[in-house]
Amino acid sequence: MGGLRIVNNYYDIAPIGIYFPPKTYGSTDRKHYVSTVDALCKEFDKWLCKLPTRCTPIIGTDLNDQLYCWPASPQSGGMNMEATELYAANAFHTVLAKHRLTTVNQ
């Protein structure tokens, strides 16, 4: 995960890049996977909380998962109602919904 804030007379943006690891299915690997995803989302949430309201975050991510359209927060999700959202997507989606952000490309 990496990011920066760019401010000048014309814009105030914060490009943030996040790579989520691929899903794992073994019990030992699963613990590491879950703790890594949780740590990434916690840090991502902290970064977003520190940005001023006027700053526009632009998030680029390799989620290694699929987002679906959440009925309770449709603006924050993907377009695919048929997708099966697994752990990483759910954790990422929760942060997006908290900050009222949306995905525009998947």
C-alpha positions, -999 to 999 in steps of 0.1 A, spaced: 0 0 0 13 34 -9 -1 69 -14 6 106 -14 -13 138 -14 -9 163 -43 -21 199 -36 -17 229 -59 -38 259 -71 -60 236 -92 -66 204 -73 -62 185 -41 -60 147 -47 -47 117 -29 -38 88 -52 -36 56 -31 -25 22 -44 -33 -11 -26 -25 -47 -35 -45 -74 -17 -30 -109 -17 -47 -137 -35 -72 -158 -15 -57 -188 4 -76 -219 15 -53 -237 39 -59 -231 76 -25 -217 84 -23 -195 53 -59 -184 59 -49 -168 92 -21 -148 75 -44 -138 46 -71 -125 70 -46 -106 92 -30 -90 61 -64 -80 46 -75 -66 80 -42 -47 84 -45 -32 49 -81 -21 54 -74 -7 89 -45 14 75 -66 24 44 -93 36 68 -68 56 89 -54 73 57 -89 83 46 -98 96 80 -67 119 79 -76 135 45 -94 168 46 -129 170 31 -117 190 1 -92 163 -9 -103 137 -34 -90 102 -29 -83 82 -60 -78 45 -52 -62 20 -75 -63 -16 -62 -58 -52 -72 -84 -66 -49 -81 -103 -61 -118 -105 -54 -151 -93 -68 -173 -65 -55 -211 -68 -58 -237 -41 -54 -246 -37 -18 -284 -30 -14 -278 -10 18 -251 12 2 -254 9 -36 -231 38 -43 -201 20 -28 -203 -12 -47 -198 -28 -80 -223 -33 -108 -225 -71 -105 -254 -84 -84 -243 -120 -91 -208 -117 -78 -198 -137 -47 -180 -112 -24 -154 -129 -3 -133 -116 26 -111 -90 9 -140 -75 -10 -162 -73 20 -135 -56 41 -126 -32 13 -163 -25 6 -169 -18 43 -143 10 43 -157 24 10 -192 26 25 -179 42 57 -164 70 38 -192 72 12 -169 63 -17 -178 45 -48 -161 22 -73 -161 34 -109 -143 6 -127 -137 -31 -119 
